[in-house]
Amino acid sequence: MKKLVSLLMILLMLFAAAPSYAGEAEGASRILVAYLSRAGENYNVGIAREGSASAAYAGYIEKGNTAIMAAMIAEMTGGSLFEIRTVTPYPDDYASMLRTAQEEIDTDARPELAAQVENMADYDIVFIGYPIWHGRMPQAVYSFIEAYDLTGKTVIPFNTHEGSGQSGTQRVIESVLPGSTVLQGLAIRGKTAQEDTEQAQALISEWLEGLDMKKAYTGEEAEVLAAYRAIQQAMIDKDIETLDRLYRDGTTFTHMSGKKQTKEEFFGEIADGTLNYFAYDILNPVITVDGGEAVLTADVTLTAKVYGASGSWTLPVNAHFTKTDGQWIAHN
Ligand SMILES: Cc1cc2nc3c(=O)[nH]c(=O)nc-3n(C[C@H](O)[C@H](O)[C@H](O)COP(=O)(O)O)c2cc1C
């Protein structure tokens, strides 16, 4: 019985879930995610082990660690990606790259870049990403920074490494960009970015949320989000009239236990104090709109008291909506 109740509880909360979204007010900010990264062979990833058993040979990586991190940031912020490439490409093999990087440091080089950001003036927020090379930011990142006037912009460093963390590069960027607002950067292990997508996404998501930099929704995506939030607020407020309006008639709630509940039964338990919702938070929302249909998926943390049990739970949510008379209506 206890198990049944807890399953019901989870499912009921799952249906009740709706997101808040930290960066939504960010609105019109334009975001650039610029990064330098190398594919090929690197410390810990893409290692060519000549002569070793074939199982140990993973082959060169096709996409650099920082490139993977940059793509995740662009996805989560809605930013545009820009790859910082040098006119002379960097070597694929690790040993040669170690030498090249050291030579560039020794000569305080400013390697020539292969492409420019044409419309830098349009961006308010510039993420700058790089690997740590010999404890430092690659010299080509100095070439990039020095090529633009970043005064008045918000600059956010990010990097991958294999043990050095940010290695002091946060302060370096702050000192070379005194006219910019430099926010706290994030360093993650290159191997994590390359091989543990889930972990990398979680670290990046948490960091971006802390900076209030997550994607601002616009248009129909924003409408779906607003409808979802309205449902959640109505759950908290026990506003049954609004809930009834935002859920399609005939919607049934099928619980993990197999039990089905009509929306009237579900709302009845909210109204009579069996189900009580207090707060919610959303992680990694993805909204897909296709004509008059929309799906919102996310991990939602809910704080509630249901069937006498209080707690916070993080649950996967997959909510379907159909646009009816100009309003997104939830259903299953
Ligand atoms: C030339 C070179 C020097 C490196 N030096 C360091 C270092 O000092 N500290 C560290 O933690 N990792 C160091 N690494 C590892 C890289 O920072 C790490 O593999 C990073 O994820 C590579 O990113 P990328 O794939 O985007 O190029 C070095 C790698 C290279 C190629």
The ligand as an ORCA input file, in Angstrom:
! r2SCAN-3c Opt
* xyz 0 1
  C      49.546     21.572    -25.517
  C      48.699     21.082    -24.395
  C      48.986     21.468    -23.096
  C      48.159     21.080    -22.058
  N      48.424     21.530    -20.793
  C      47.553     21.261    -19.806
  C      47.746     21.795    -18.494
  O      48.692     22.508    -18.217
  N      46.837     21.503    -17.550
  C      45.756     20.709    -17.804
  O      44.963     20.483    -16.914
  N      45.547     20.178    -19.038
  C      46.420     20.448    -20.026
  N      46.201     19.931    -21.286
  C      44.992     19.137    -21.525
  C      43.905     19.969    -22.167
  O      43.666     21.143    -21.453
  C      42.614     19.184    -22.248
  O      42.827     17.971    -22.894
  C      41.532     19.974    -22.950
  O      40.301     19.376    -22.673
  C      41.716     20.028    -24.450
  O      40.647     20.718    -25.027
  P      40.315     20.656    -26.568
  O      39.956     19.239    -26.908
  O      39.163     21.560    -26.707
  O      41.522     21.153    -27.307
  C      47.044     20.267    -22.326
  C      46.800     19.842    -23.638
  C      47.596     20.247    -24.648
  C      47.291     19.806    -26.048
*
